[in-house]
């Protein structure tokens, strides 16, 4: 990935027309396979200063792909009158210094922390052991299994790294699924019962949280099915995956 910043100096009298031009140009970016995302911002302290941020799949994709295609011609047809207003146009490589601030609660915090996930998995595995489809899979499970899964979910959703410290991290979770030949029907039933348990214990039911939470359940269980197929090679050890908001509540 590479991030392009284009800084403009736009007179107040032209600001409305400038923004309108970018609204018309936006579909050219949205439809470009080289473009990841984009955003035009206006400075509060200096309203004549604008910054366009575009994330490209690579600098080469931008310069040799997008700029040589029809999408760029359509884009330039709208914003071309403002080329002379550009003060800077450069590509930047992101560094490893990145993260969310304290104003953004993690999914773990939003859900209620460790107590919420331990209550969730306690109720969930009680229903699992009474379910004809899943009981054979979990018959004889470790009595501590619900707490271990609670720690896993908590870590994945932004909580403390308890599962990594106490249970061996991602490698251990992968090992629990190797060779088990989990079926698609079992996977769906697992997700269904966990969502039911979330309702029963009162996990947040706002659309933003549930979209994010269920998104992880779908991804995680599908990975489990893949890893459980007989003959699957053990993948290299990786960190525990982290999962964030699909669409945070504060984004409207």
trRosetta pair geometry for C-beta under 8 A, 3 or more apart (Angstrom, degrees):
i j d omega theta_ij theta_ji phi_ij phi_ji
1 36 6.5 -5 -128 -21 109 158
1 55 5.9 -11 -167 -172 110 102
1 56 7.2 149 -157 79 58 47
1 57 6.6 -65 -101 -143 57 29
1 58 7.3 -94 -100 -76 16 50
1 94 6.4 7 92 11 112 119
2 55 7.4 158 82 -155 38 57
2 56 5.2 -18 65 62 88 96
2 57 8.0 11 22 93 81 21
2 58 5.8 70 -1 -151 112 32
2 59 4.7 18 27 -52 172 77
2 62 7.1 -96 74 -9 122 131
2 91 4.9 5 165 -172 126 112
2 92 6.9 148 -170 69 75 38
2 93 6.0 -44 -116 -90 79 62
3 53 6.4 -14 -172 -165 104 93
3 54 7.3 156 -158 81 55 43
3 55 5.3 -28 -102 -100 75 70
3 56 7.6 173 -92 19 24 73
3 91 7.1 138 75 -160 39 59
3 92 4.8 -31 70 65 94 93
3 93 7.7 162 22 -90 83 14
3 94 6.3 82 -10 -52 120 87
4 52 7.9 -11 111 110 91 90
4 53 7.3 153 81 -155 55 43
4 54 4.6 -10 58 61 104 95
4 55 7.8 -173 20 -83 72 22
4 56 6.2 46 -13 -11 109 113
4 62 6.5 133 -43 -135 138 165
4 89 7.2 7 -176 -171 103 71
4 90 7.1 -180 -145 95 65 32
4 91 5.2 -35 -92 -98 75 67
4 92 7.5 162 -90 15 25 75
5 51 6.1 -24 -161 -165 97 102
5 52 7.2 146 -158 77 44 56
5 53 5.8 -13 -102 -101 72 70
5 88 6.6 2 110 111 97 111
5 89 7.6 -160 94 -131 52 35
5 90 6.1 -6 55 60 87 77
5 92 6.4 26 -5 -5 107 120
6 51 7.2 145 75 -160 48 50
6 52 4.2 -10 59 57 102 108
6 54 7.5 25 -1 3 107 106
6 86 6.1 -55 -170 -131 94 109
6 88 7.0 -175 -144 93 34 63
6 89 4.8 16 -112 -108 82 83
7 49 7.0 -17 -169 -165 96 89
7 50 7.2 157 -157 85 48 54
7 51 5.4 -17 -102 -103 72 75
7 52 7.9 -153 -69 23 29 71
7 86 7.0 103 74 -161 53 63
7 87 4.6 -56 101 64 103 100
7 88 4.2 34 30 43 113 96
7 89 7.6 -140 25 -61 66 53
8 18 7.3 164 137 -168 154 142
8 49 7.3 150 80 -157 58 42
8 50 4.2 -8 57 60 107 103
8 51 7.6 -165 19 -75 76 29
8 52 7.1 55 -15 -12 110 100
8 82 6.4 2 -136 163 134 120
8 85 4.9 37 -158 124 91 106
8 86 5.9 -46 -97 -97 69 49
8 87 6.7 161 -112 6 14 90
9 48 5.8 25 -161 145 67 102
9 49 6.4 -18 -103 -98 63 61
9 50 8.0 -164 -71 24 19 79
9 85 5.4 -144 62 -172 63 84
9 87 5.4 79 -21 -43 102 119
10 14 5.3 -124 -175 87 92 107
10 15 5.5 117 124 -91 122 66
10 18 4.9 -29 -142 -41 150 168
10 48 5.7 -164 66 -161 55 66
10 49 7.9 170 26 -79 78 14
10 50 5.7 25 4 -5 122 120
10 82 7.1 -13 -96 -143 105 123
10 85 5.7 51 -80 -180 67 149
11 14 4.9 75 64 15 85 103
11 15 7.4 -122 98 -38 43 78
11 48 6.4 1 -104 -128 25 114
12 15 5.7 -28 -153 -15 37 119
12 47 6.6 51 -99 103 89 120
12 48 6.4 -68 -53 -81 68 92
14 17 5.4 -67 -164 51 63 109
14 18 5.4 69 139 -33 88 106
14 82 8.0 154 152 -101 134 106
15 18 5.6 -57 -145 34 28 114
15 19 6.4 23 161 -13 65 105
15 42 7.6 60 -154 -124 118 140
15 47 7.0 -18 -98 154 152 103
15 48 7.7 -109 -76 -109 111 53
16 19 6.1 -56 -149 38 29 106
16 20 6.3 29 153 -19 63 109
17 20 5.5 -56 -146 39 32 114
17 21 6.4 39 153 -26 65 102
18 21 5.7 -52 -153 29 30 113
18 22 6.8 22 153 -12 62 104
18 50 7.1 -156 138 -23 139 161
18 82 5.9 91 -125 -90 97 148
18 85 7.9 -69 -114 74 132 165
19 22 5.8 -56 -152 39 36 108
19 23 6.5 41 149 -23 67 101
19 40 7.2 165 -125 117 77 144
19 42 7.9 -35 -81 -55 119 128
20 23 5.5 -48 -149 31 36 114
20 24 6.6 32 153 -14 64 103
21 24 5.9 -58 -155 38 33 108
21 25 6.1 27 150 -17 67 112
21 78 4.8 156 -173 163 81 88
21 79 5.3 129 141 -90 118 61
21 81 7.2 -125 -115 47 159 108
21 82 6.8 156 83 -11 157 128
22 25 5.2 -55 -137 43 38 111
22 26 6.3 63 156 -49 65 89
22 40 5.2 49 153 -47 160 163
22 52 7.5 -153 -126 -101 138 121
22 78 7.3 145 -82 130 27 122
22 79 6.3 52 -83 -87 68 114
23 26 5.8 -29 -152 -2 30 120
24 27 7.7 -48 176 16 38 99
24 78 4.6 -170 95 -131 107 141
25 28 5.6 -50 -175 28 63 117
25 29 7.0 54 137 -14 81 100
25 74 7.6 156 -134 127 67 76
25 75 4.9 75 -161 -144 103 65
25 78 3.9 -159 -67 76 95 140
25 79 5.1 2 -63 -31 160 105
26 29 5.7 -58 -156 38 45 108
26 30 5.9 42 151 -21 76 108
26 38 7.3 -168 -134 83 82 132
27 30 5.2 -54 -137 41 38 114
27 31 5.9 25 166 -11 70 111
27 74 8.0 -58 88 129 92 133
28 31 6.4 -62 -143 43 23 101
28 32 6.5 35 153 -39 59 107
28 71 4.6 143 -168 -173 87 81
28 72 7.3 134 168 -80 129 22
28 74 4.6 -178 -94 92 127 106
28 75 3.9 -155 104 -67 153 87
28 78 7.7 -173 0 17 135 127
29 32 5.7 -52 -148 17 33 117
29 35 4.9 177 -172 -156 75 172
29 38 4.9 -13 155 -3 152 153
29 54 6.7 -117 -141 -124 132 119
29 71 7.7 131 -71 167 28 120
29 75 6.7 87 -48 -105 76 127
30 35 7.3 -85 -84 91 15 137
30 38 7.9 -105 -64 29 63 118
31 71 6.1 -160 87 -115 99 126
32 35 4.1 72 78 2 108 111
32 66 5.3 35 -164 -114 140 107
32 69 7.5 144 -126 75 99 141
32 71 4.7 157 -84 135 98 164
33 57 7.9 -15 138 -15 67 139
33 65 7.7 -91 76 161 91 136
34 56 5.6 -3 154 -152 91 93
34 57 5.5 -112 -155 19 57 105
34 58 7.9 -84 -155 41 95 65
34 61 4.0 176 -138 151 109 107
34 62 5.9 161 152 -79 134 48
34 65 4.6 150 -70 97 140 132
34 66 4.4 -117 56 -49 144 104
35 38 6.4 -22 -172 -37 123 110
35 54 6.3 -62 -134 -170 100 106
35 55 7.3 101 -167 78 60 60
35 56 6.2 -47 -104 -105 48 64
35 57 7.8 -77 -45 -18 10 83
35 66 6.9 82 -45 -93 91 140
36 55 3.9 -55 63 104 117 106
36 56 6.6 -175 1 -105 93 10
36 57 6.3 135 -49 -64 99 62
37 54 7.6 -171 96 -148 42 49
37 55 5.1 25 48 37 75 114
38 52 7.1 -7 -170 -176 101 88
38 53 6.6 168 -152 92 52 58
38 54 4.5 -4 -107 -106 95 75
38 55 7.2 -145 -69 21 52 68
39 52 7.6 169 87 -153 43 49
39 53 5.0 -3 57 56 88 101
40 50 6.4 -4 -174 -176 93 113
40 51 7.5 167 -153 86 49 45
40 52 5.1 -17 -103 -103 78 76
40 53 7.9 -172 -79 22 32 66
41 50 6.8 158 84 -157 46 63
41 51 5.1 -10 60 59 97 91
41 52 7.9 177 22 -82 66 31
41 53 7.2 23 1 -2 108 105
42 47 6.2 20 167 -147 112 64
42 49 7.4 129 -161 85 56 55
42 50 5.4 -30 -101 -102 66 79
43 46 4.4 -3 108 62 139 75
43 47 6.3 -144 77 -85 78 24
43 48 7.6 -27 51 55 115 42
43 49 4.0 19 5 74 137 104
43 50 7.2 -124 -6 -74 83 32
43 51 7.6 84 -52 -10 88 97
44 47 7.5 5 -148 -75 18 72
46 49 4.4 39 104 7 110 118
54 62 7.8 118 114 -116 125 129
56 59 6.7 107 85 -82 135 31
56 61 5.6 177 168 79 108 106
56 62 4.1 -38 -132 -58 165 111
56 66 7.3 -105 -126 -7 121 140
56 91 7.7 -52 35 -127 126 112
57 61 4.5 15 66 36 99 166
58 61 4.4 101 53 1 82 102
58 62 7.1 -144 93 -4 48 83
59 62 5.7 -56 -155 35 34 112
59 63 6.2 13 158 -4 70 112
59 91 4.8 55 -104 -167 112 169
60 63 6.1 -64 -137 47 29 97
60 64 5.3 -16 -179 23 71 118
60 65 7.3 71 131 -11 63 99
61 64 7.0 -60 -109 57 15 81
61 65 4.4 -20 -166 20 56 137
61 66 6.7 58 142 -14 69 94
62 65 6.8 1 -44 50 8 92
62 66 5.2 -27 -145 32 44 122
62 67 6.6 51 151 -22 58 102
62 91 7.3 175 48 -94 152 127
63 66 7.7 17 -31 50 13 86
63 67 5.5 -16 -151 18 34 135
64 67 7.1 -3 -53 49 12 99
64 68 6.2 -5 -175 -4 39 128
65 68 6.6 -93 -160 39 9 98
65 69 6.5 -1 161 -21 56 120
66 69 5.9 -73 -150 31 28 113
66 71 6.2 -66 -151 79 77 116
66 72 5.3 116 152 -61 72 109
67 72 4.9 107 -126 -105 34 165
68 72 7.1 67 14 24 17 142
69 72 5.6 109 63 5 67 96
69 73 7.6 -125 112 -1 45 90
70 73 5.5 -55 -154 35 43 114
70 74 6.4 39 151 -17 72 103
71 74 5.9 -57 -152 38 33 109
71 75 6.1 37 149 -22 66 109
72 75 5.3 -53 -144 38 34 116
72 76 6.0 30 159 -17 69 107
73 76 6.0 -53 -140 39 28 107
73 77 6.4 39 154 -31 60 103
74 77 5.6 -47 -151 23 31 118
74 78 7.3 21 155 -11 59 102
75 78 6.4 -70 -168 35 32 102
75 79 6.4 -20 161 21 71 111
76 79 6.4 -75 -129 58 34 81
76 80 4.7 61 171 -65 74 102
77 80 6.3 -10 -114 -5 14 122
79 82 5.5 -61 -176 42 72 109
79 83 7.5 105 131 -56 79 72
80 83 5.8 -16 -161 -27 48 112
82 85 4.7 -46 -171 32 77 121
82 86 7.4 101 136 -43 77 79
83 86 6.0 -32 -170 -6 44 115
86 89 5.5 1 178 -41 135 112
94 98 6.7 13 -179 -55 116 136
95 98 7.4 164 82 -32 65 93
100 104 4.4 -86 179 67 122 134
100 106 7.8 142 75 -77 146 77
100 244 7.6 154 -43 -125 144 135
101 104 6.0 95 64 11 63 96
104 245 7.8 -115 -172 -4 111 134
104 248 6.9 -63 -141 -121 100 154
104 250 7.9 -121 -108 34 75 137
105 109 4.2 -122 -169 87 100 125
105 110 5.0 124 117 -58 125 84
106 109 4.7 99 52 7 77 98
106 110 6.9 -140 95 -4 41 88
106 157 6.4 124 154 143 103 70
106 158 2.7 -156 -164 119 136 150
106 159 6.8 -180 106 -56 146 53
106 244 7.6 -88 -139 -118 71 73
107 110 5.5 -54 -143 39 33 114
107 111 6.1 34 157 -22 66 108
107 157 3.9 -93 85 -172 112 104
107 158 5.5 130 36 14 74 120
107 209 6.7 137 -138 -141 87 83
107 212 5.7 -144 -100 121 131 134
107 213 6.6 161 -168 -75 131 80
107 243 6.6 -28 20 102 149 93
107 244 6.9 -176 -23 -138 109 34
107 245 6.8 170 -64 -70 95 67
108 111 6.1 -61 -151 34 24 109
108 113 6.4 57 157 -105 84 44
108 117 7.7 -33 -138 -37 81 132
108 154 5.3 77 -128 -156 120 66
108 157 4.4 141 -57 105 79 96
108 158 4.3 -147 6 72 109 83
108 159 3.6 -179 -151 -52 160 90
109 112 8.0 92 -180 -35 29 11
109 113 6.4 23 -115 -66 45 79
109 158 6.9 -63 -4 102 86 123
109 159 7.7 157 -45 -86 63 79
110 204 6.0 -52 148 3 94 155
110 209 5.7 -156 130 -105 134 122
111 116 4.9 -177 138 107 89 150
111 117 6.8 60 119 -57 136 86
111 157 6.9 23 1 133 137 152
111 203 5.6 -14 -148 -148 95 95
111 204 6.1 -117 -107 8 53 103
111 209 7.0 148 -76 -164 78 131
111 213 7.6 108 -83 -89 124 129
112 115 6.3 -80 139 73 103 89
112 116 3.1 109 78 -47 113 137
112 117 7.9 176 77 -23 88 66
112 203 7.4 -127 12 -121 119 64
112 204 7.9 167 -25 -29 95 92
113 116 5.9 108 58 12 47 101
113 117 7.5 -106 127 2 31 96
113 154 7.6 39 -170 -132 44 117
113 159 6.9 123 -140 -113 59 124
114 117 6.0 -67 -150 42 33 103
114 118 6.0 29 158 -18 71 110
114 150 7.0 80 -160 150 67 115
114 151 7.9 13 -131 -95 98 63
114 154 5.9 17 -98 -107 66 154
114 159 6.9 132 -67 -162 76 150
115 118 5.9 -57 -143 39 29 109
115 119 6.3 29 158 -17 64 107
116 119 6.0 -58 -151 37 28 109
116 120 6.3 33 150 -24 63 108
116 201 7.2 136 -161 134 69 124
116 203 6.4 109 177 -102 116 81
117 120 5.2 -47 -145 33 36 118
117 121 6.4 26 161 -12 67 104
117 150 4.1 137 129 -156 98 88
117 151 7.8 150 113 -53 135 26
117 153 5.1 -176 -149 83 131 120
117 154 5.0 -144 27 -61 166 95
117 159 7.8 -102 -5 -15 149 160
118 121 6.2 -55 -142 41 29 101
118 122 6.2 36 155 -25 63 107
118 146 7.4 88 -154 136 61 98
118 147 6.2 14 -126 -115 98 71
118 150 4.5 61 -83 -156 55 167
119 122 5.7 -53 -146 33 30 115
119 123 6.5 23 159 -11 64 106
119 201 4.8 148 126 -152 109 138
120 123 6.3 -67 -156 40 26 102
120 124 6.0 23 154 -21 66 116
120 150 6.9 142 60 -107 93 96
120 153 7.7 -75 82 78 137 163
120 194 7.6 47 168 -160 107 81
120 197 5.6 104 -164 131 70 112
120 198 6.1 17 -133 -91 116 62
120 201 5.2 -137 -87 46 62 156
120 203 6.2 39 -90 -57 124 123
121 124 5.2 -53 -135 40 36 117
121 125 6.0 27 169 -14 70 106
121 146 4.0 155 133 -167 105 84
121 147 7.1 174 89 -67 138 25
121 149 4.9 159 -128 82 143 108
121 150 4.4 -123 10 -59 139 92
121 153 7.4 -180 -56 10 119 136
121 197 7.9 80 -88 143 23 152
122 125 6.7 -61 -145 38 20 98
122 126 6.7 24 154 -21 57 109
122 146 5.3 98 -81 159 48 152
123 126 5.8 -59 -155 32 31 115
123 127 6.8 23 153 -13 66 105
123 197 4.6 155 101 -148 107 104
123 200 5.6 -161 164 92 153 131
123 201 5.5 -169 12 -54 150 113
124 127 6.1 -64 -159 38 31 105
124 128 6.3 34 148 -25 68 107
124 146 7.2 154 62 -128 92 105
124 193 6.2 114 -152 132 82 96
124 194 5.3 24 -130 -109 134 66
124 197 3.9 -54 -78 -50 80 172
125 128 4.9 -43 -139 32 43 121
125 129 6.4 43 161 -19 68 100
125 138 7.1 -151 -149 172 93 156
125 141 7.5 -110 -160 78 128 150
125 145 6.7 142 -118 95 157 106
125 146 4.5 -119 10 -81 143 109
125 149 7.7 142 -53 34 122 143
126 129 6.3 -56 -153 35 27 106
126 130 6.9 11 152 -5 60 111
127 130 5.8 -68 -151 45 36 104
127 131 6.1 45 150 -39 70 109
127 193 5.2 -174 109 -164 126 118
127 196 7.1 -130 143 90 175 124
127 197 6.4 -150 18 -71 137 106
128 131 5.6 -56 -147 22 31 117
128 134 4.8 -77 -159 111 81 134
128 135 7.0 153 149 -79 61 56
128 138 5.4 33 139 31 121 158
128 190 7.6 30 -111 -119 114 73
128 193 6.1 130 -75 125 74 157
129 134 8.0 -75 -66 103 26 96
129 135 5.6 78 -155 -116 38 89
129 138 6.2 -100 -83 96 73 120
129 139 7.8 118 -131 -91 83 55
130 135 7.0 119 -29 -75 3 119
131 134 4.5 30 86 37 120 98
131 135 5.7 176 70 -35 56 86
131 189 6.7 158 160 164 144 126
131 193 6.5 -76 -57 -82 156 148
132 135 6.3 -36 -119 17 20 115
133 185 6.7 -119 -156 136 128 101
133 186 6.1 -176 158 -106 101 68
133 189 4.6 -117 101 -137 146 178
134 137 5.2 -57 -162 35 59 116
134 138 6.0 20 153 4 88 111
134 186 6.2 125 -93 -149 77 89
134 189 5.7 -158 -46 112 109 125
134 190 6.3 125 -102 -78 137 77
134 193 7.2 -84 4 4 155 155
135 138 6.4 -78 -142 53 30 88
135 139 5.9 57 159 -62 70 91
136 139 5.7 -23 -138 -12 30 120
137 180 7.3 69 -147 178 98 122
137 182 7.3 56 -129 -110 138 87
137 186 6.2 110 -49 -157 150 139
138 141 4.6 -24 -175 -35 80 129
138 145 7.7 180 -154 110 107 164
141 145 4.6 -35 158 -11 118 157
142 145 4.6 126 69 -46 84 90
142 148 7.5 39 87 -1 128 137
144 147 5.2 -55 -170 43 72 113
144 148 5.9 76 132 -28 87 101
145 148 5.5 -57 -146 35 35 113
145 149 6.3 30 159 -16 69 104
146 149 5.9 -57 -147 38 31 107
146 150 6.3 36 152 -23 65 105
147 150 5.4 -50 -149 34 34 116
147 151 6.5 36 152 -20 65 102
148 151 5.7 -53 -153 34 33 111
148 152 6.5 35 148 -20 64 104
148 163 7.1 94 -170 -119 68 96
148 167 5.7 116 -146 -101 105 150
149 152 5.3 -48 -147 35 38 116
149 153 6.3 37 155 -17 68 103
150 153 5.9 -53 -146 38 30 108
150 154 6.2 33 154 -21 63 109
151 154 5.6 -54 -146 37 29 115
151 155 6.4 27 157 -18 64 106
151 162 4.4 -105 -154 98 111 115
151 163 4.3 147 127 -66 101 85
151 166 6.9 -56 172 57 163 125
151 167 6.7 136 93 -7 138 135
152 155 6.0 -60 -150 36 28 106
152 156 6.3 25 156 -16 65 109
152 163 4.6 89 -85 -95 57 158
152 167 7.5 -66 -66 68 91 153
152 173 6.2 114 -126 -95 136 131
152 240 7.4 -154 -148 -144 72 128
153 156 5.8 -58 -145 39 30 111
153 157 6.0 9 163 -3 67 116
154 157 6.3 -72 -143 48 23 97
154 159 3.6 -45 167 51 88 149
154 160 6.9 -2 134 44 118 66
154 162 6.7 16 83 34 127 119
154 163 7.5 152 60 -23 89 107
155 159 5.6 -80 -78 70 34 85
155 160 6.8 -59 -95 91 78 39
155 161 5.5 76 -130 -120 117 43
155 162 6.2 -143 -61 40 110 71
155 163 4.7 -110 -1 23 146 110
155 164 6.5 151 -149 -15 157 93
155 240 5.2 0 128 130 125 158
156 216 6.5 128 139 -164 129 142
156 220 7.6 10 -154 -82 165 137
156 240 6.1 -115 -79 160 70 106
156 241 5.8 24 -132 83 96 77
156 242 6.4 -177 -160 -116 47 35
156 243 5.3 26 156 9 90 107
157 213 7.5 11 -109 -107 134 77
157 216 7.0 -94 -80 -25 92 172
157 243 5.6 -33 -97 66 57 103
158 242 6.8 80 -77 -159 61 99
158 243 7.6 -100 -33 68 83 61
158 244 7.1 81 -63 -96 120 68
159 162 7.4 -26 121 6 108 105
161 164 4.3 -33 174 38 100 121
161 165 5.7 101 114 -23 88 98
161 240 7.2 166 -136 31 87 138
162 165 5.9 -63 -145 41 30 106
162 166 5.7 -8 171 10 69 119
162 167 8.0 46 131 2 67 102
163 166 6.6 -71 -129 53 22 88
163 167 4.9 -42 -163 41 65 121
163 169 6.6 114 121 -100 83 38
163 173 7.5 30 164 -53 132 116
163 240 6.3 106 82 -94 118 152
164 167 7.4 -31 -60 53 9 76
164 168 7.7 -82 -149 101 38 13
164 169 4.0 37 -126 -88 73 92
164 170 7.8 3 -101 -19 90 67
164 239 7.7 -10 -103 -153 137 73
164 240 5.6 -113 -64 -17 107 126
167 172 5.3 -154 144 89 81 157
167 173 7.8 64 124 -54 120 80
168 171 5.8 -86 152 73 100 92
168 172 3.2 103 85 -41 117 129
168 175 8.0 -18 112 21 141 131
169 172 6.1 113 58 15 41 98
169 173 7.4 -83 135 -1 35 98
169 237 7.5 65 101 -168 122 107
169 239 7.1 -75 -170 -143 126 43
169 240 5.6 -122 -156 -47 80 95
170 173 5.7 -59 -150 38 37 110
170 174 6.2 37 155 -20 70 105
170 237 6.3 135 79 -162 105 68
170 238 5.1 -63 100 74 163 68
170 239 6.1 113 -20 143 133 13
170 240 5.0 -168 -60 -79 90 52
170 241 7.4 96 -103 -19 121 69
171 174 5.8 -55 -150 36 30 112
171 175 6.4 34 152 -24 64 106
171 237 4.4 -22 -68 -116 113 102
172 175 5.5 -52 -149 31 34 115
172 176 6.9 41 152 -28 63 98
173 176 5.8 -48 -159 21 36 115
173 177 7.5 15 153 -7 61 106
173 240 7.6 88 4 -113 142 89
174 177 6.3 -75 -164 40 37 101
174 178 6.7 49 149 -44 73 99
174 227 5.8 -121 -151 -162 80 152
174 234 7.0 108 133 -151 129 79
174 235 6.4 -121 -144 44 154 99
175 178 5.8 -37 -145 6 38 117
175 234 7.9 16 -88 -128 73 114
177 180 5.5 -90 -162 20 49 125
177 182 6.9 -42 -155 -15 99 128
177 224 4.8 -135 -124 -154 153 80
177 227 4.7 66 103 98 124 114
177 228 4.6 -86 169 -72 90 89
178 227 6.2 -68 -81 156 59 91
178 228 6.7 -157 -115 -113 13 46
178 232 6.6 -139 -134 71 79 108
178 234 6.7 -14 -100 -92 143 85
179 228 6.7 -68 52 -161 16 59
179 230 5.9 54 -129 -104 65 64
179 232 7.8 -145 -57 36 53 95
180 228 4.2 -58 58 -149 85 114
181 228 5.7 -145 -39 143 15 101
181 229 6.6 69 -105 -118 59 38
181 230 6.0 2 -73 -35 102 91
182 186 5.3 -122 -167 82 80 129
182 187 6.0 91 146 -59 114 90
182 224 6.0 4 42 129 159 96
182 225 5.0 -112 86 -107 108 65
182 228 4.2 69 8 68 93 164
183 186 4.6 98 56 6 80 101
183 187 7.0 -138 98 -6 45 86
183 225 7.7 -1 155 -130 6 109
184 187 5.4 -50 -148 34 35 116
184 188 6.4 34 155 -18 66 104
184 225 6.6 48 -84 -133 59 152
185 188 6.0 -55 -149 36 30 109
185 189 6.4 28 153 -18 63 108
186 189 5.7 -55 -145 38 32 110
186 190 6.3 39 153 -25 65 104
187 190 5.7 -54 -152 31 30 114
187 191 6.6 25 154 -14 64 104
187 221 4.6 133 -160 159 100 117
187 222 7.0 82 -172 -80 150 49
187 224 7.1 162 -111 75 106 108
187 225 5.2 -31 -68 -62 142 122
188 191 5.8 -54 -150 38 33 109
188 192 6.2 36 152 -22 66 108
189 192 5.5 -53 -145 37 33 115
189 193 6.3 28 159 -15 67 107
190 193 6.2 -60 -148 38 25 104
190 194 6.4 21 156 -17 62 110
190 221 6.0 168 84 -123 126 135
191 194 5.9 -60 -147 38 29 109
191 195 6.4 28 156 -18 66 106
191 214 7.5 79 -170 -147 111 83
191 217 5.0 123 -127 149 97 122
191 218 6.8 50 -119 -80 148 59
191 221 5.7 -97 -59 -7 105 164
192 195 6.0 -58 -151 36 28 108
192 196 6.5 29 151 -18 63 107
193 196 5.4 -51 -147 37 35 115
193 197 6.3 38 152 -21 66 103
194 197 5.5 -49 -147 35 35 113
194 198 6.5 43 150 -25 64 100
194 217 6.2 -175 85 -129 140 140
195 198 5.4 -46 -150 29 35 116
195 199 6.8 37 150 -17 63 99
195 214 6.7 31 -94 -99 116 106
195 217 7.5 -163 -58 68 91 174
196 199 5.7 -53 -156 34 35 111
196 200 6.4 34 148 -21 67 107
197 200 5.4 -53 -146 36 36 114
197 201 6.2 16 162 -5 70 108
198 201 6.5 -64 -140 45 25 95
198 203 4.0 -55 -164 36 86 133
198 205 7.9 138 135 -85 103 81
198 210 7.9 136 130 -114 148 93
198 213 7.2 124 -125 139 159 150
199 202 7.8 32 178 -70 28 30
199 203 7.4 -58 -59 39 25 89
199 205 7.1 56 -110 -90 73 122
203 209 7.7 -156 150 135 92 133
203 213 7.4 117 147 -126 138 171
204 209 4.3 40 98 62 121 166
204 210 7.4 -140 107 -46 78 78
205 209 7.4 -92 -93 68 4 116
205 210 6.0 24 -153 -51 46 127
206 209 5.1 80 63 13 87 101
206 210 6.8 -177 81 -4 40 92
206 249 6.3 4 140 -88 150 121
207 210 6.0 -65 -140 45 28 104
207 211 5.8 31 163 -24 68 109
208 211 6.0 -53 -145 32 24 110
208 212 6.6 18 157 -12 59 109
208 245 6.5 0 171 -157 103 106
208 246 7.0 -167 -160 61 62 86
208 247 5.4 -112 -126 86 92 77
208 248 6.1 67 -175 -154 139 18
208 249 4.7 -152 31 -64 160 71
209 212 5.9 -65 -154 40 31 107
209 213 5.8 25 155 -17 71 113
209 249 7.8 -6 -37 -46 82 109
210 213 5.5 -54 -135 42 33 111
210 214 5.7 25 168 -11 69 110
211 214 6.4 -57 -136 44 21 101
211 215 6.1 32 155 -29 58 110
211 246 4.5 -102 120 56 108 145
211 247 6.5 8 80 28 146 95
212 215 5.5 -54 -149 30 26 118
212 216 6.9 24 154 -16 61 100
212 243 6.9 140 173 151 93 105
212 244 7.1 -79 -150 128 128 34
212 245 5.2 -66 -88 -133 146 42
212 246 4.4 -159 -81 -5 73 90
212 247 7.8 -151 -55 28 98 53
213 216 6.1 -57 -160 32 31 106
213 217 6.7 28 147 -17 65 106
214 217 5.3 -49 -146 36 41 115
214 218 6.3 44 154 -21 69 101
215 218 6.0 -54 -150 34 29 110
215 219 6.4 22 155 -12 63 108
215 243 7.4 167 94 -164 100 124
215 246 5.4 134 -17 -66 155 128
216 219 5.7 -60 -146 42 33 107
216 220 5.6 27 161 -17 71 113
216 243 4.4 15 -90 -138 124 168
217 220 5.9 -56 -135 42 25 107
217 221 6.0 17 168 -12 63 112
218 221 6.5 -61 -141 40 20 102
218 222 6.3 17 161 -16 59 113
219 222 6.1 -66 -151 38 25 108
219 223 6.4 25 155 -18 64 108
219 243 7.9 168 55 -102 138 126
220 223 5.7 -57 -152 35 31 111
220 224 6.4 33 150 -23 65 104
220 241 7.8 -162 -92 58 93 139
221 224 5.2 -47 -147 32 38 117
221 225 6.6 43 152 -22 65 98
222 225 5.7 -45 -150 31 36 113
222 226 6.7 37 151 -17 63 103
223 226 5.7 -55 -152 37 35 112
223 227 6.2 28 154 -15 69 109
224 227 5.9 -59 -143 41 30 107
224 228 6.0 29 158 -24 65 112
225 228 5.9 -61 -144 34 27 111
225 229 7.4 46 155 -43 58 89
226 229 6.4 -39 -167 -4 34 112
226 232 7.1 125 150 -118 63 147
227 232 5.7 177 -154 122 39 159
227 235 7.4 -73 -112 -4 107 114
228 232 7.3 66 58 13 10 144
229 232 4.8 101 69 -44 83 114
235 238 7.2 -26 126 -9 115 111
238 241 7.8 31 118 -60 118 74
239 242 8.0 -11 122 -25 115 94
245 248 4.1 45 145 -68 163 77
247 251 5.9 -116 -176 65 75 130
248 251 4.9 97 67 -8 83 105
